[in-house]
Every structure is written in C-alpha cells, then in structure tokens.
Amino acid sequence: MASSSGGSGDYAGLDSVPPQKTEEEDELGPLATYSDVFTAFGNTTKIKIFRIVAVLFSIVSGLAFPAMAYYFAQVFQDIGSVDTAEDFSRSIRKIVFTFMIIGAVGFVAILFQSALMEISASEATLDLKQKWFDALLRQDMAYFDIKDVAAQATIVSSNAVKFKKGTGRKLAEGIQFLTTAVGGIVYGFYASWRVSLIILATVPFMGGSTYFMMKVFATQTERAAKNYAETGGVVYSTISAIRTIFSLNACEPMIKKFEESTQRAFKSACSSTYLVGLANGLMMASFLLSYALLTLYGCYLLYKEVRETGCDSSAILALDDPNVITCSVTAAEVFGALMGISFGAMGLAQISAAIEALNGARAACHPAFLVINRNVNDDADVEEIE
C-alpha cells in the first residue's frame, strides 16, 4: 500500500543514515522543517489567507508601541508650546484622543491576530490528527510489535497540543514582539543615535531580566503541575480502590500519603518565591538603570550644547522666533530614544517564548511524519516515537 502524503521527502527514507543532531535537536528530539510544519497539515486556501491576514495584524499591533514612543516624545513639546488655557485644553484633548485611537487599533489588531491564528492552528491540528490516525490504521502488525499500542493515543494527543501551541497564538505574538523590537530600536536611533547607543548598553540587562522572570514563572508552573499530578495520583488510586482500602483499614496511611504530597507541593511553591521577587527586582532595576543613564547622558548633551551655542533645547521658541537656534539634540528626541529602545528591549525579550513554542511544534510533527510516510512494505526498522 502506498504511503499517504503529508510531509516532505526527508522522512520517506527511514532506513537512511540520520543526519548529525544539533544541540537544539538533542534537547527537543528530532525536528521537522519549518516548511513541513506549515504546509503538510491544513494546507488549504482558507488557512493560508487566515495566516497571512493574522501576520499583517501582528505587524500592526507590533507597531503600536513604537507609535506610542513617537507620540510620547511629541507630547511634551506640544504641551510646552501652548500659551493660553484654551490651547492647553485643546492639546490635552488631542493627546487623549490620539492615545485612545492607538489603543483601539492595537486592541483590534491583537484580537484578530489571535483569533485568526488560533482558528488556522485548530484546523491544521485536526488535519494532523486525522492523517496521523489514518496512517496508524494502515500499518501492518510488525509496526505494532515494536511500538507501545496503548501509548499511541497519548502521543497523538500530546503532540497535537504542542503543534497547536506553536502554530497558533504564540506564533502571532512572536511576530508582534519582533515588530515591536525592530520598530522600537529603529525609532530610537532615528530620534537620537547617541542617546540610543548609551541606552542600548542596558538592553542585555533588560532582555536578560525579562527572560529570567519568564523562565521562573514557567518553571514554577511546571513544578506545581508535577507536584499536584502526584497528589492527584494518590487521590485517584485511593478512590478507585476504596473497597480494598476499607477492607485493609488503610485509610490513615492514605490520608498521610496525601498530606505528604500536598506538603511537598506547598514547600516547592514557597521555595521559588524568592526567585520571583529577584526576577521582578532585576527587571525593575534594569529599567531604572536605563533611566539613570538617560538622565545623566541626555542632560550632559543638552547642557553642553546650550552652554556653547545658547540654542533652544525644547524646540519651542523657534516656532515663534525664527532667529532662535534649535539644538541638534532636543529633549523630545532624548525622551523618544529612551522610549523606543525600552519598548524594543521588552519585545526582544519575549520573542524567545514564540521560538520555543515553534520548535515544540517542529518536534511534535516529526513522529507524525515517520508514521505517515512509512511504507508497510519496507523491511527497515522504524525510528522510536517518543
């Protein structure tokens, strides 16, 4: 029987010598290619359109933060240029409505990027499970002699969850944060490249502290799930064998076992609280460090130029008097560089979660391709599916 389609030819020759594994593959297992992840399952026109539109919305939502950085920098200059109370009120209304518009556009963009990408990921995941199940049904008995039949359902369901996570909302967020990082850094250098270079020195601290905080929360969640799974196992085994436990008068030992497992979960949760506090403290300290550098270096640039040329650092006086010289570096540009680099650093630190989820989807596809592209007439052994 001919093997069904659904993956590239890289998986057809299972008896060939496997390629050298990279460090990434050693951690996640064999990985499918990016092309196979997005073309082998759910490769319909509807899903393609949904993904393209979701990517466009992700770019729009990612540009919301650089737009806010630009407008933040212009706000102070606009407010400082007003002379009367009426002009001040008009400027405040303009600022409020502008921020409302930016927020509304960002909200709509994030809503559609998540919805469209999740819909496409759900349909592609359903196609993955159907092709995988069909491939399992057409295998010969020799295949199941070397495979754990009872574990196949668990393998399919767990890998399907990883596939949906890596190709759904996480992927859209990765594109959004990548756009934010690139847009923020580009605007920061456009506003003031000298200030941006100084603030850019703190980006590794911002990104590292944000990544550390995300890893701490993820580890805490995984540890709690593991500990409470053990507690759930005690409860399940007790309830399922309740008649045996009563007959052996083993209620007290089972209660003690349950209390010990919950106590371990409690101690595990409490043991990581200092790491949560440390991660939050490091993240706030990295932003305070960037503000300190901005204040010191920005004030130095403005003071030096004002002292030497007597220029206007606010860029306001030149609006009324053309004879007034505006400084080459204004306060709005200094503040804009800070906001742009800060937003870019925050986006840069959150891209890793999307990359991790996408690699998880690649690892989830690999065992599916092994089964889908296996010819039952092949005498070669099949790789072990984990």
VEXPATI-94175 format. One record per residue (C-alpha): residue number from 1; residue in three letters; x, y, z. Coordinates in nm, 3 decimals, padded with zeros to 5 digits. Last residue first. Example, Ala and Ser with C-alpha at 12.3 -4.5 7.8 and 13.67 -1.06 7.14 Angstrom:
# VEXPATI-94175
{2 'SER' {01.367 -00.106 00.714}}
{1 'ALA' {01.230 -00.450 00.780}}
//
This chain:
# VEXPATI-94175
{386 'GLU' {00.867 00.921 02.185}}
{385 'ILE' {00.850 00.755 01.851}}
{384 'GLU' {01.130 00.501 01.802}}
{383 'GLU' {01.260 00.506 01.449}}
{382 'VAL' {01.115 00.245 01.223}}
{381 'ASP' {01.300 -00.073 01.130}}
{380 'ALA' {01.358 -00.136 00.764}}
{379 'ASP' {01.160 -00.409 00.590}}
{378 'ASP' {00.956 -00.160 00.393}}
{377 'ASN' {00.629 -00.298 00.256}}
{376 'VAL' {00.423 -00.102 00.510}}
{375 'ASN' {00.555 00.220 00.360}}
{374 'ARG' {00.615 00.478 00.630}}
{373 'ASN' {00.542 00.835 00.523}}
{372 'ILE' {00.254 00.895 00.763}}
{371 'VAL' {00.421 00.715 01.054}}
{370 'LEU' {00.755 00.895 01.045}}
{369 'PHE' {00.582 01.220 00.953}}
{368 'ALA' {00.374 01.205 01.271}}
{367 'PRO' {00.683 01.136 01.480}}
{366 'HIS' {00.842 01.459 01.343}}
{365 'CYS' {00.544 01.690 01.375}}
{364 'ALA' {00.566 01.729 01.754}}
{363 'ALA' {00.934 01.831 01.736}}
{362 'ARG' {00.851 02.104 01.486}}
{361 'ALA' {00.562 02.221 01.706}}
{360 'GLY' {00.795 02.238 02.005}}
{359 'ASN' {01.038 02.441 01.795}}
{358 'LEU' {00.753 02.685 01.732}}
{357 'ALA' {00.676 02.705 02.105}}
{356 'GLU' {01.040 02.779 02.191}}
{355 'ILE' {01.060 03.045 01.919}}
{354 'ALA' {00.741 03.207 02.048}}
{353 'ALA' {00.872 03.214 02.406}}
{352 'SER' {01.209 03.353 02.288}}
{351 'ILE' {01.042 03.655 02.126}}
{350 'GLN' {00.955 03.796 02.468}}
{349 'ALA' {01.294 03.952 02.544}}
{348 'LEU' {01.309 04.140 02.214}}
{347 'GLY' {00.971 04.300 02.271}}
{346 'MET' {01.077 04.445 02.606}}
{345 'ALA' {01.406 04.565 02.458}}
{344 'GLY' {01.229 04.736 02.169}}
{343 'PHE' {00.992 04.915 02.406}}
{342 'SER' {01.289 05.042 02.608}}
{341 'ILE' {01.485 05.142 02.295}}
{340 'GLY' {01.192 05.345 02.161}}
{339 'MET' {01.101 05.502 02.495}}
{338 'LEU' {01.458 05.618 02.567}}
{337 'ALA' {01.515 05.746 02.213}}
{336 'GLY' {01.189 05.938 02.230}}
{335 'PHE' {01.294 06.101 02.558}}
{334 'VAL' {01.619 06.224 02.406}}
{333 'GLU' {01.444 06.333 02.087}}
{332 'ALA' {01.180 06.528 02.280}}
{331 'ALA' {01.450 06.698 02.489}}
{330 'THR' {01.620 06.822 02.174}}
{329 'VAL' {01.954 06.722 02.022}}
{328 'SER' {02.080 06.946 01.740}}
{327 'CYS' {01.971 07.243 01.948}}
{326 'THR' {01.727 07.489 01.793}}
{325 'ILE' {01.866 07.831 01.706}}
{324 'VAL' {01.634 08.126 01.771}}
{323 'ASN' {01.618 08.371 01.480}}
{322 'PRO' {01.295 08.217 01.351}}
{321 'ASP' {01.112 08.343 01.662}}
{320 'ASP' {00.769 08.197 01.736}}
{319 'LEU' {00.828 07.831 01.645}}
{318 'ALA' {01.196 07.866 01.735}}
{317 'LEU' {01.096 07.913 02.099}}
{316 'ILE' {00.951 07.561 02.112}}
{315 'ALA' {01.240 07.336 02.007}}
{314 'SER' {01.289 07.250 02.378}}
{313 'SER' {01.668 07.255 02.365}}
{312 'ASP' {01.681 07.617 02.238}}
{311 'CYS' {02.039 07.707 02.149}}
{310 'GLY' {02.283 07.914 02.356}}
{309 'THR' {02.573 07.789 02.144}}
{308 'GLU' {02.831 07.651 02.392}}
{307 'ARG' {02.627 07.637 02.713}}
{306 'VAL' {02.313 07.512 02.539}}
{305 'GLU' {02.514 07.246 02.355}}
{304 'LYS' {02.685 07.117 02.669}}
{303 'TYR' {02.370 07.129 02.879}}
{302 'LEU' {02.168 06.929 02.627}}
{301 'LEU' {02.432 06.661 02.577}}
{300 'TYR' {02.508 06.630 02.951}}
{299 'CYS' {02.139 06.623 03.041}}
{298 'GLY' {02.088 06.335 02.800}}
{297 'TYR' {02.393 06.149 02.935}}
{296 'LEU' {02.294 06.169 03.300}}
{295 'THR' {01.919 06.137 03.265}}
{294 'LEU' {01.936 05.866 03.001}}
{293 'LEU' {02.190 05.666 03.201}}
{292 'ALA' {01.967 05.687 03.507}}
{291 'TYR' {01.657 05.592 03.309}}
{290 'SER' {01.837 05.291 03.159}}
{289 'LEU' {01.946 05.180 03.505}}
{288 'LEU' {01.592 05.223 03.636}}
{287 'PHE' {01.475 04.991 03.359}}
{286 'SER' {01.733 04.728 03.452}}
{285 'ALA' {01.647 04.764 03.822}}
{284 'MET' {01.279 04.697 03.751}}
{283 'MET' {01.367 04.374 03.570}}
{282 'LEU' {01.615 04.269 03.838}}
{281 'GLY' {01.361 04.328 04.114}}
{280 'ASN' {01.091 04.131 03.935}}
{279 'ALA' {01.331 03.839 03.883}}
{278 'LEU' {01.455 03.851 04.244}}
{277 'GLY' {01.100 03.853 04.379}}
{276 'VAL' {01.006 03.554 04.165}}
{275 'LEU' {01.328 03.378 04.269}}
{274 'TYR' {01.245 03.443 04.634}}
{273 'THR' {00.904 03.282 04.579}}
{272 'SER' {01.063 02.964 04.444}}
{271 'SER' {01.083 02.774 04.772}}
{270 'CYS' {00.721 02.856 04.860}}
{269 'ALA' {00.581 02.662 04.565}}
{268 'SER' {00.804 02.361 04.633}}
{267 'LYS' {00.715 02.368 05.002}}
{266 'PHE' {00.343 02.367 04.922}}
{265 'ALA' {00.375 02.089 04.663}}
{264 'ARG' {00.574 01.881 04.912}}
{263 'GLN' {00.305 01.941 05.171}}
{262 'THR' {00.039 01.828 04.925}}
{261 'SER' {00.229 01.501 04.872}}
{260 'GLU' {00.279 01.445 05.244}}
{259 'GLU' {-00.088 01.514 05.322}}
{258 'PHE' {-00.200 01.263 05.059}}
{257 'LYS' {00.035 00.997 05.197}}
{256 'LYS' {-00.095 01.062 05.548}}
{255 'ILE' {-00.453 01.027 05.426}}
{254 'MET' {-00.356 00.701 05.251}}
{253 'PRO' {-00.188 00.569 05.566}}
{252 'GLU' {-00.496 00.662 05.778}}
{251 'CYS' {-00.747 00.497 05.544}}
{250 'ALA' {-00.562 00.164 05.526}}
{249 'ASN' {-00.811 -00.047 05.721}}
{248 'LEU' {-00.735 -00.339 05.488}}
{247 'SER' {-01.102 -00.382 05.392}}
{246 'PHE' {-01.151 -00.008 05.372}}
{245 'ILE' {-00.852 00.029 05.139}}
{244 'THR' {-00.971 -00.260 04.923}}
{243 'ARG' {-01.315 -00.105 04.891}}
{242 'ILE' {-01.167 00.236 04.806}}
{241 'ALA' {-00.951 00.102 04.524}}
{240 'SER' {-01.052 00.354 04.257}}
{239 'ILE' {-01.091 00.630 04.516}}
{238 'THR' {-00.748 00.574 04.668}}
{237 'SER' {-00.565 00.533 04.337}}
{236 'TYR' {-00.726 00.851 04.204}}
{235 'VAL' {-00.649 01.054 04.517}}
{234 'VAL' {-00.285 00.943 04.526}}
{233 'GLY' {-00.250 01.015 04.155}}
{232 'GLY' {-00.400 01.359 04.204}}
{231 'THR' {-00.131 01.433 04.462}}
{230 'GLU' {00.137 01.326 04.215}}
{229 'ALA' {-00.022 01.546 03.948}}
{228 'TYR' {-00.021 01.825 04.206}}
{227 'ASN' {00.355 01.802 04.230}}
{226 'LYS' {00.409 01.794 03.855}}
{225 'ALA' {00.170 02.081 03.787}}
{224 'ALA' {00.334 02.291 04.060}}
{223 'ARG' {00.679 02.226 03.915}}
{222 'GLU' {00.565 02.316 03.564}}
{221 'THR' {00.404 02.639 03.687}}
{220 'GLN' {00.710 02.741 03.889}}
{219 'THR' {00.939 02.662 03.599}}
{218 'ALA' {00.730 02.880 03.367}}
{217 'PHE' {00.720 03.167 03.618}}
{216 'VAL' {01.096 03.149 03.670}}
{215 'LYS' {01.160 03.123 03.296}}
{214 'MET' {00.953 03.436 03.228}}
{213 'MET' {01.137 03.629 03.500}}
{212 'PHE' {01.476 03.522 03.364}}
{211 'TYR' {01.372 03.631 03.013}}
{210 'THR' {01.270 03.973 03.145}}
{209 'SER' {01.597 04.006 03.341}}
{208 'GLY' {01.806 03.903 03.040}}
{207 'GLY' {01.624 04.133 02.799}}
{206 'MET' {01.651 04.436 03.025}}
{205 'PHE' {02.014 04.361 03.122}}
{204 'PRO' {02.112 04.293 02.760}}
{203 'VAL' {01.931 04.617 02.661}}
{202 'THR' {02.132 04.832 02.904}}
{201 'ALA' {02.407 04.914 02.651}}
{200 'LEU' {02.133 05.014 02.409}}
{199 'ILE' {02.060 05.310 02.635}}
{198 'ILE' {02.401 05.457 02.555}}
{197 'LEU' {02.375 05.380 02.184}}
{196 'SER' {02.024 05.522 02.174}}
{195 'VAL' {02.139 05.851 02.329}}
{194 'ARG' {02.394 05.894 02.053}}
{193 'TRP' {02.157 05.777 01.779}}
{192 'SER' {01.890 06.026 01.873}}
{191 'ALA' {01.533 06.010 01.736}}
{190 'TYR' {01.614 05.785 01.438}}
{189 'PHE' {01.818 05.555 01.660}}
{188 'GLY' {01.524 05.513 01.895}}
{187 'TYR' {01.284 05.475 01.601}}
{186 'VAL' {01.486 05.183 01.465}}
{185 'ILE' {01.511 05.022 01.809}}
{184 'GLY' {01.138 05.048 01.869}}
{183 'GLY' {01.041 04.925 01.523}}
{182 'VAL' {01.273 04.622 01.536}}
{181 'ALA' {01.167 04.518 01.886}}
{180 'THR' {00.797 04.590 01.830}}
{179 'THR' {00.797 04.401 01.500}}
{178 'LEU' {00.964 04.103 01.669}}
{177 'PHE' {00.709 04.127 01.951}}
{176 'GLN' {00.417 04.107 01.708}}
{175 'ILE' {00.572 03.828 01.502}}
{174 'GLY' {00.627 03.624 01.820}}
{173 'GLU' {00.276 03.705 01.939}}
{172 'ALA' {00.132 03.564 01.618}}
{171 'LEU' {00.337 03.246 01.660}}
{170 'LYS' {00.225 03.210 02.021}}
{169 'ARG' {-00.139 03.245 01.916}}
{168 'GLY' {-00.133 02.942 01.691}}
{167 'THR' {00.144 02.745 01.521}}
{166 'GLY' {00.348 02.652 01.830}}
{165 'LYS' {00.051 02.596 02.059}}
{164 'LYS' {-00.138 02.390 01.802}}
{163 'PHE' {00.162 02.164 01.740}}
{162 'LYS' {00.228 02.119 02.111}}
{161 'VAL' {-00.136 02.019 02.171}}
{160 'ALA' {-00.124 01.779 01.876}}
{159 'ASN' {00.191 01.624 02.021}}
{158 'SER' {00.008 01.546 02.345}}
{157 'SER' {-00.296 01.400 02.167}}
{156 'VAL' {-00.101 01.182 01.922}}
{155 'ILE' {00.146 01.051 02.180}}
{154 'THR' {-00.131 00.976 02.431}}
{153 'ALA' {-00.327 00.781 02.171}}
{152 'GLN' {-00.015 00.588 02.070}}
{151 'ALA' {00.075 00.489 02.426}}
{150 'ALA' {-00.151 00.183 02.447}}
{149 'VAL' {-00.002 00.038 02.128}}
{148 'ASP' {00.354 00.054 02.257}}
{147 'LYS' {00.551 00.009 01.939}}
{146 'ILE' {00.786 -00.266 01.819}}
{145 'ASP' {00.519 -00.530 01.755}}
{144 'PHE' {00.283 -00.252 01.648}}
{143 'TYR' {00.479 -00.194 01.328}}
{142 'ALA' {00.502 -00.565 01.250}}
{141 'MET' {00.122 -00.587 01.261}}
{140 'ASP' {00.090 -00.377 00.945}}
{139 'GLN' {00.017 -00.004 00.940}}
{138 'ARG' {-00.298 00.125 00.766}}
{137 'LEU' {-00.473 00.227 01.088}}
{136 'LEU' {-00.173 00.423 01.217}}
{135 'ALA' {-00.155 00.628 00.897}}
{134 'ASP' {-00.525 00.716 00.921}}
{133 'PHE' {-00.470 00.828 01.281}}
{132 'TRP' {-00.176 01.051 01.183}}
{131 'LYS' {-00.366 01.199 00.891}}
{130 'GLN' {-00.667 01.273 01.113}}
{129 'LYS' {-00.457 01.410 01.399}}
{128 'LEU' {-00.263 01.645 01.171}}
{127 'ASP' {-00.582 01.762 00.994}}
{126 'LEU' {-00.732 01.849 01.333}}
{125 'THR' {-00.414 02.037 01.421}}
{124 'ALA' {-00.433 02.235 01.095}}
{123 'GLU' {-00.794 02.328 01.172}}
{122 'SER' {-00.705 02.441 01.526}}
{121 'ALA' {-00.396 02.631 01.408}}
{120 'SER' {-00.596 02.820 01.145}}
{119 'ILE' {-00.859 02.917 01.402}}
{118 'GLU' {-00.592 03.015 01.657}}
{117 'MET' {-00.410 03.231 01.401}}
{116 'LEU' {-00.731 03.408 01.301}}
{115 'ALA' {-00.844 03.473 01.658}}
{114 'SER' {-00.504 03.582 01.793}}
{113 'GLN' {-00.426 03.820 01.506}}
{112 'PHE' {-00.784 03.948 01.503}}
{111 'LEU' {-00.792 04.042 01.871}}
{110 'ILE' {-00.435 04.178 01.871}}
{109 'ALA' {-00.518 04.408 01.578}}
{108 'VAL' {-00.848 04.524 01.730}}
{107 'PHE' {-00.682 04.607 02.062}}
{106 'GLY' {-00.386 04.781 01.898}}
{105 'VAL' {-00.616 04.996 01.685}}
{104 'ALA' {-00.826 05.085 01.989}}
{103 'GLY' {-00.520 05.171 02.197}}
{102 'ILE' {-00.372 05.392 01.924}}
{101 'ILE' {-00.708 05.567 01.883}}
{100 'MET' {-00.744 05.620 02.258}}
{99 'PHE' {-00.389 05.755 02.272}}
{98 'THR' {-00.472 06.006 01.999}}
{97 'PHE' {-00.798 06.102 02.168}}
{96 'VAL' {-00.620 06.180 02.494}}
{95 'ILE' {-00.340 06.377 02.327}}
{94 'LYS' {-00.584 06.586 02.123}}
{93 'ARG' {-00.793 06.658 02.430}}
{92 'ILE' {-00.481 06.767 02.620}}
{91 'SER' {-00.375 06.995 02.334}}
{90 'ARG' {-00.718 07.161 02.322}}
{89 'SER' {-00.712 07.212 02.697}}
{88 'PHE' {-00.370 07.379 02.670}}
{87 'ASP' {-00.486 07.596 02.381}}
{86 'GLU' {-00.781 07.712 02.591}}
{85 'ALA' {-00.559 07.777 02.892}}
{84 'THR' {-00.338 08.002 02.682}}
{83 'ASP' {00.023 07.993 02.565}}
{82 'VAL' {00.079 07.644 02.425}}
{81 'SER' {00.427 07.533 02.312}}
{80 'GLY' {00.510 07.328 02.621}}
{79 'ILE' {00.216 07.094 02.570}}
{78 'ASP' {00.317 07.018 02.213}}
{77 'GLN' {00.684 06.956 02.303}}
{76 'PHE' {00.589 06.731 02.591}}
{75 'VAL' {00.352 06.528 02.377}}
{74 'GLN' {00.595 06.481 02.088}}
{73 'ALA' {00.814 06.227 02.272}}
{72 'PHE' {00.512 06.030 02.391}}
{71 'TYR' {00.386 06.031 02.031}}
{70 'TYR' {00.697 05.864 01.899}}
{69 'ALA' {00.710 05.609 02.179}}
{68 'MET' {00.338 05.535 02.132}}
{67 'ALA' {00.397 05.472 01.763}}
{66 'PRO' {00.687 05.240 01.852}}
{65 'PHE' {00.442 05.055 02.083}}
{64 'ALA' {00.161 05.025 01.827}}
{63 'LEU' {00.394 04.887 01.558}}
{62 'GLY' {00.365 04.536 01.699}}
{61 'SER' {-00.014 04.551 01.675}}
{60 'VAL' {00.013 04.639 01.305}}
{59 'ILE' {00.272 04.366 01.241}}
{58 'SER' {00.052 04.110 01.414}}
{57 'PHE' {-00.248 04.225 01.207}}
{56 'LEU' {-00.049 04.159 00.889}}
{55 'VAL' {00.059 03.817 01.019}}
{54 'ALA' {-00.302 03.732 01.103}}
{53 'VAL' {-00.407 03.828 00.748}}
{52 'ILE' {-00.145 03.594 00.602}}
{51 'ARG' {-00.239 03.314 00.842}}
{50 'PHE' {-00.611 03.343 00.770}}
{49 'ILE' {-00.549 03.350 00.395}}
{48 'LYS' {-00.336 03.036 00.412}}
{47 'ILE' {-00.592 02.862 00.634}}
{46 'LYS' {-00.872 02.935 00.388}}
{45 'THR' {-00.666 02.831 00.087}}
{44 'THR' {-00.596 02.492 00.240}}
{43 'ASN' {-00.270 02.339 00.363}}
{42 'GLY' {-00.419 02.207 00.684}}
{41 'PHE' {-00.120 01.988 00.755}}
{40 'ALA' {00.195 01.940 00.546}}
{39 'THR' {00.247 02.305 00.451}}
{38 'PHE' {00.311 02.494 00.776}}
{37 'VAL' {00.512 02.241 00.978}}
{36 'ASP' {00.671 02.087 00.668}}
{35 'SER' {00.819 02.421 00.560}}
{34 'TYR' {00.963 02.487 00.906}}
{33 'THR' {01.146 02.156 00.890}}
{32 'ALA' {01.069 01.873 01.129}}
{31 'LEU' {01.277 01.837 01.443}}
{30 'PRO' {01.432 01.529 01.600}}
{29 'GLY' {01.431 01.549 01.983}}
{28 'LEU' {01.375 01.863 02.187}}
{27 'GLU' {01.705 01.891 02.378}}
{26 'ASP' {01.930 01.690 02.146}}
{25 'GLU' {01.762 01.858 01.849}}
{24 'GLU' {01.866 02.203 01.972}}
{23 'GLU' {02.225 02.087 02.029}}
{22 'THR' {02.235 01.968 01.670}}
{21 'LYS' {02.192 01.615 01.555}}
{20 'GLN' {02.408 01.480 01.272}}
{19 'PRO' {02.186 01.345 00.999}}
{18 'PRO' {02.023 01.003 01.022}}
{17 'VAL' {02.161 00.729 00.794}}
{16 'SER' {01.885 00.608 00.567}}
{15 'ASP' {01.638 00.340 00.669}}
{14 'LEU' {01.363 00.595 00.725}}
{13 'GLY' {01.370 00.707 00.364}}
{12 'ALA' {01.043 00.892 00.338}}
{11 'TYR' {01.103 01.149 00.610}}
{10 'ASP' {01.311 01.396 00.409}}
{9 'GLY' {01.066 01.353 00.123}}
{8 'SER' {00.845 01.618 00.268}}
{7 'GLY' {00.532 01.561 00.466}}
{6 'GLY' {00.164 01.490 00.427}}
{5 'SER' {00.124 01.231 00.154}}
{4 'SER' {-00.005 00.882 00.212}}
{3 'SER' {00.218 00.578 00.180}}
{2 'ALA' {00.141 00.334 -00.095}}
{1 'MET' {00.000 00.000 00.000}}
//
